[in-house]
Amino acid sequence: MVIRGAPDRWLMDDLHGASMRQVGYAAPCVCGMAFAWRLRFSGLQILGSSFMFDNFIKWFATGQHPVFEHPTLGTFQHNDGIWTSSLRGIQLCLAGDDSQPNRGLLLAAIALLGRLPEVQDTALDFLVSQEEAPSKEDFTCYDLELLYQGTPNHFALRFILLGDDGGVWRVEFEDGAPLFLTRDE
């Protein structure tokens, strides 16, 4: 079973042949328990059963996540201290409190998005300068993160690589310069 989407409106795809369907508010509890049970007793450690059970009440008891509307950056959804929005095909992730994203990070995001092609080129140049790096054209930027409230000049771009299933390439910046690169599965 694969679960996609925000906890308030789960999209579920049962690997045993059922088609994709939307599940309402009461059903995630039942489906979440079945999913956690499968994780626990099938030996899969995708999320880890303790992770699932520790966060079970938090995920389902809260109902809908708070929403923040920004005139330039669009609609943000809050989840675990991170505010996310999708803009121009890129997911924007900002730190903040329970009521809204951090104001300094909002301003920094607007400035970064104004020069996004330049910032992406800088990140890709840094990325392909590493040993045995693939071609720059094979990478696609999908995420911009500003997660440090005290330092809006510290941010990261995440990329996916064509043919690298599940791999996430992350270039961190500080003061406009790439600082380091990580690759996660």
C-alpha positions in Angstrom: 0.0 0.0 0.0 1.4 3.4 -1.0 0.0 6.5 0.7 0.3 9.9 -1.1 -0.8 13.3 -0.2 -1.4 15.3 3.0 -2.8 13.3 6.0 -6.1 15.2 5.8 -6.9 13.7 2.3 -4.9 10.5 1.8 -4.6 9.0 -1.6 -4.0 5.3 -1.4 -2.9 2.8 -3.9 -3.2 -0.8 -2.7 -0.5 -2.9 -4.2 -2.9 -5.9 -4.3 -4.8 -4.5 -7.3 -7.2 -1.8 -6.1 -7.2 1.4 -8.1 -6.2 4.8 -6.8 -9.0 6.3 -4.7 -9.5 9.2 -2.3 -10.2 8.4 1.3 -12.1 10.7 3.7 -11.3 11.9 7.2 -12.3 8.8 9.2 -10.7 6.3 6.9 -7.1 7.3 7.4 -7.1 6.0 10.9 -8.2 2.5 9.7 -5.9 2.7 6.7 -3.0 4.1 8.7 -3.4 1.2 11.2 -3.4 -1.3 8.4 -0.4 0.3 6.8 1.5 0.4 10.2 0.5 -3.2 10.8 1.9 -4.2 7.4 5.2 -2.3 8.1 5.5 -3.9 11.5 4.7 -7.5 10.6 6.0 -7.7 7.0 9.5 -6.7 8.2 9.5 -3.6 6.0 11.3 -0.6 7.5 10.1 2.1 5.1 9.0 4.5 7.8 9.7 2.2 10.7 6.8 1.0 12.8 7.8 2.9 15.9 7.9 6.1 13.8 4.4 5.3 12.5 3.0 4.5 16.0 4.7 7.5 17.7 3.2 9.9 15.2 -0.1 8.2 14.6 -2.2 10.3 17.0 -0.4 13.5 15.9 -1.1 12.8 12.2 -4.8 11.9 12.5 -6.0 13.9 15.6 -5.2 17.3 14.3 -7.5 17.3 11.2 -6.5 19.8 8.6 -3.1 21.5 8.5 -2.9 25.3 8.8 -2.8 27.3 5.6 -1.1 30.6 4.9 -1.8 32.7 1.8 0.9 34.8 0.4 0.2 37.2 -2.5 3.4 36.3 -4.4 4.3 32.9 -3.3 0.9 31.3 -3.1 -0.7 28.9 -0.7 1.5 27.4 2.0 0.6 24.3 4.1 2.1 23.7 7.5 3.4 20.4 8.6 5.9 19.7 11.5 7.3 23.3 11.6 7.8 23.5 7.8 5.6 25.5 5.4 5.4 24.2 1.9 4.1 25.8 -1.3 4.5 24.8 -5.0 5.4 27.6 -7.4 6.7 27.4 -11.0 7.1 23.7 -10.7 9.3 23.9 -7.6 8.4 23.1 -4.1 9.2 25.9 -1.7 10.0 24.9 1.9 10.3 27.5 4.6 10.7 27.3 8.4 8.3 29.2 10.6 6.0 29.0 13.6 2.5 27.5 13.8 0.8 30.5 12.3 3.0 31.4 9.3 6.3 31.1 7.6 9.2 33.2 8.9 9.0 36.7 7.5 12.7 37.0 6.8 12.6 33.7 4.9 9.6 34.8 2.9 11.5 37.9 1.7 14.6 35.8 1.0 12.5 33.3 -1.0 11.1 36.1 -3.1 14.6 37.4 -3.9 15.9 33.9 -4.7 13.0 33.1 -7.0 13.7 36.3 -8.8 17.1 35.0 -9.8 16.4 31.3 -9.7 17.9 30.4 -13.1 21.2 32.0 -12.0 21.1 30.2 -8.6 20.3 26.9 -10.3 23.2 27.3 -12.7 25.6 28.0 -9.8 24.3 24.9 -8.0 24.7 22.8 -11.1 28.2 24.1 -11.8 29.1 23.1 -8.3 27.4 19.8 -8.6 29.1 18.8 -11.9 32.5 20.0 -10.6 32.6 16.9 -8.3 34.5 13.7 -9.4 32.6 11.5 -11.9 29.6 13.8 -11.9 26.9 13.4 -14.5 26.0 16.0 -17.1 24.3 19.2 -15.9 21.4 18.7 -18.4 20.4 15.4 -16.6 19.5 17.2 -13.4 16.1 18.8 -12.6 15.6 21.2 -9.7 12.4 20.4 -7.8 12.9 22.0 -4.3 14.1 25.2 -2.7 14.6 25.1 1.1 15.1 27.9 3.5 15.0 26.2 6.9 17.2 28.3 9.1 15.2 31.2 10.6 18.2 33.2 11.8 20.1 32.9 8.6 18.0 33.6 5.4 21.2 33.6 3.4 21.6 29.8 4.1 19.4 27.8 1.7 19.5 24.6 -0.3 18.4 23.4 -3.8 17.4 19.8 -4.3 17.7 18.0 -7.6 16.7 14.7 -9.1 18.9 13.0 -11.7 17.5 11.3 -14.8 18.0 7.6 -14.3 18.9 7.8 -10.6 15.7 6.4 -9.1 15.1 7.7 -5.6 18.3 9.7 -5.5 18.1 13.3 -4.2 21.0 15.6 -4.8 21.2 18.6 -2.4 23.4 21.7 -2.8 23.6 23.9 0.3 24.4 27.6 -0.1 25.7 30.1 2.4 26.0 33.8 1.5 25.2 33.0 -2.2 27.9 30.5 -2.6 27.6 26.7 -2.7 28.9 25.2 0.5 28.5 21.4 0.1 26.7 18.7 -1.7 24.9 15.6 -0.4 23.1 12.7 -2.1 20.4 10.9 -0.3 18.3 7.9 -1.2 
